[in-house]
């Protein structure tokens, strides 16, 4: 499902990491740990195809389709003038997903806020919306970059539920500095 071979990333003369290799299949959950600046987010972006590796390869399987991938990250941009439901409808159309925006908003606890524009919602609500966008295509590989950041206890419980549900369906990769999130995975990688 996800195969990483000899992956490395260099900026100038400085290597963030080198020779990373791992395989994940259905039910696997890899937690990427490390200090700030170690390359956790960069690794996740490389797996998602958003950043090119300096060396090595990432494969999502035979079809190697990025459409089978969902990602939620702190620096993921949202359109400030769109409502929450408009975000999900637009993303669904672009990705060819089933139209289930209302269901997704309900699942992340945002159904009462569906008509609010993104510029008017809290950081925690934005994190919930990003999670809904990531799971919308029911991806085979779900990537979460610091999924609990900005969330209250109910939001953290939501992340735990989504991770548990996804491990039944596919593979999970998450980066965190939060020790509580280490338990979401069955595999660890320290950068």
C-alpha positions in Angstrom: 0.0 0.0 0.0 2.8 2.5 0.9 6.4 1.7 0.1 9.3 4.1 0.9 12.8 3.2 -0.2 16.0 5.0 0.5 14.2 8.3 1.0 16.3 11.4 1.7 15.8 15.2 1.7 18.6 17.8 1.5 18.4 21.5 1.6 21.7 22.9 0.4 24.5 21.0 2.1 22.2 20.0 5.0 20.5 16.6 5.0 17.2 16.5 7.0 17.2 12.7 6.8 18.6 10.0 4.6 18.1 6.3 3.8 14.6 6.1 5.2 12.8 2.9 4.2 9.5 1.4 5.4 6.4 -0.4 4.1 2.9 0.1 5.4 -0.1 -2.0 4.7 -3.7 -2.1 5.8 -4.0 -1.7 9.5 -0.5 -0.2 9.9 -0.1 3.2 11.6 3.3 4.8 11.6 4.0 7.6 14.1 6.9 9.9 13.0 8.6 11.5 16.0 11.4 14.0 16.3 12.4 17.5 17.4 11.3 20.6 15.7 13.0 20.9 12.3 13.9 17.2 12.1 11.9 16.8 8.9 8.6 15.2 10.1 6.4 17.5 8.1 8.7 17.3 5.1 8.6 13.5 5.2 4.8 13.6 5.2 4.7 16.0 2.3 7.1 13.8 0.4 4.8 10.8 0.9 1.9 12.9 -0.3 3.8 14.0 -3.4 3.9 17.7 -2.4 7.7 17.8 -1.9 10.2 16.0 -4.1 12.8 13.8 -2.5 16.5 14.4 -3.0 16.9 10.7 -3.1 14.8 7.6 -2.9 11.2 6.7 -3.9 7.7 6.7 -2.6 5.1 4.3 -4.0 1.4 4.0 -3.2 1.1 0.6 -4.9 0.5 -0.7 -8.4 -1.6 2.2 -9.5 0.4 4.7 -7.5 -2.5 7.1 -7.4 -2.4 10.1 -5.2 -6.2 10.1 -5.3 -6.0 7.3 -2.8 -4.4 9.6 -0.3 -5.9 12.0 2.3 -3.9 14.6 4.2 -4.5 17.1 7.0 -1.7 19.4 8.0 -1.3 22.6 10.1 -0.1 24.6 7.1 -2.9 23.3 4.8 -4.5 26.3 3.2 -8.3 26.9 3.4 -10.2 29.4 1.3 -11.2 32.2 3.8 -14.4 33.2 1.9 -15.8 29.7 1.5 -18.2 28.2 4.1 -17.3 24.8 5.6 -19.8 23.0 3.5 -18.6 24.8 0.4 -15.1 23.5 1.1 -16.2 19.9 1.3 -18.5 20.2 -1.8 -15.7 21.8 -3.9 -13.1 19.3 -2.7 -15.5 16.4 -3.4 -16.2 17.6 -6.9 -12.5 18.1 -7.6 -11.6 14.6 -6.3 -14.7 12.9 -7.7 -16.0 11.8 -4.3 -19.5 10.9 -3.3 -21.4 14.1 -2.3 -21.5 13.6 1.5 -20.5 17.0 2.9 -23.3 17.1 5.5 -22.3 13.6 6.7 -18.7 14.6 7.1 -19.5 17.8 8.9 -21.6 15.8 11.3 -18.9 13.2 11.8 -16.3 15.9 12.9 -18.8 17.9 15.0 -19.3 20.8 12.7 -22.8 20.4 11.3 -24.0 23.5 13.3 -21.3 25.6 11.7 -21.8 24.4 8.0 -22.7 27.9 6.8 -19.9 29.8 8.5 -17.0 31.1 6.4 -13.6 29.8 7.2 -12.2 33.2 8.1 -14.7 33.3 11.0 -14.0 30.0 12.7 -11.6 29.0 15.4 -8.3 27.1 15.0 -9.8 24.0 16.4 -12.7 24.2 14.0 -10.3 24.6 11.1 -8.4 21.5 12.3 -11.7 19.6 12.3 -12.5 20.8 8.8 -9.1 19.7 7.6 -9.7 16.3 9.1 -13.0 16.0 7.2 -11.3 17.0 4.0 -8.6 14.4 4.5 -11.1 11.5 5.1 -13.6 12.7 2.4 -12.2 10.4 -0.4 -12.0 7.4 2.0 -8.3 7.1 1.2 -6.2 4.0 1.4 -3.4 6.1 3.1 -4.3 8.9 5.6 -1.6 11.4 6.5 -2.0 13.6 9.6 0.6 16.2 10.5 0.2 17.1 14.2 -3.5 16.1 14.2 -4.2 17.2 17.8 -2.8 20.7 17.5 -5.4 23.3 18.4 -8.0 20.8 19.5 -9.8 20.5 22.8 -10.4 17.2 24.5 -13.4 16.4 22.3 -11.3 17.1 19.2 -8.5 14.9 20.4 -11.0 12.1 21.0 -12.3 12.7 17.4 -8.8 12.3 16.0 -8.4 9.0 18.0 -11.7 7.7 16.6 -10.8 8.7 13.0 -7.4 7.0 13.3 -8.9 3.8 14.8 -11.6 3.7 12.0 -9.0 4.3 9.3 -6.6 1.6 10.5 -9.4 -0.9 9.7 -9.7 0.5 6.1 -6.1 1.4 5.2 -2.7 2.7 6.4 -2.0 5.7 8.6 1.0 8.0 8.8 1.1 10.7 11.4 3.8 13.1 12.7 3.6 14.5 16.2 5.5 15.9 19.1 2.6 15.1 21.4 3.4 12.0 23.5 -0.3 11.2 23.8 -0.5 10.7 20.1 2.2 8.0 20.1 -0.4 5.5 21.1 -2.3 6.0 17.8 0.3 4.0 16.0 1.7 0.5 16.0 5.0 1.6 14.4 7.4 4.4 15.3 10.0 6.3 13.3 12.3 8.7 15.0 13.9 11.4 12.8 
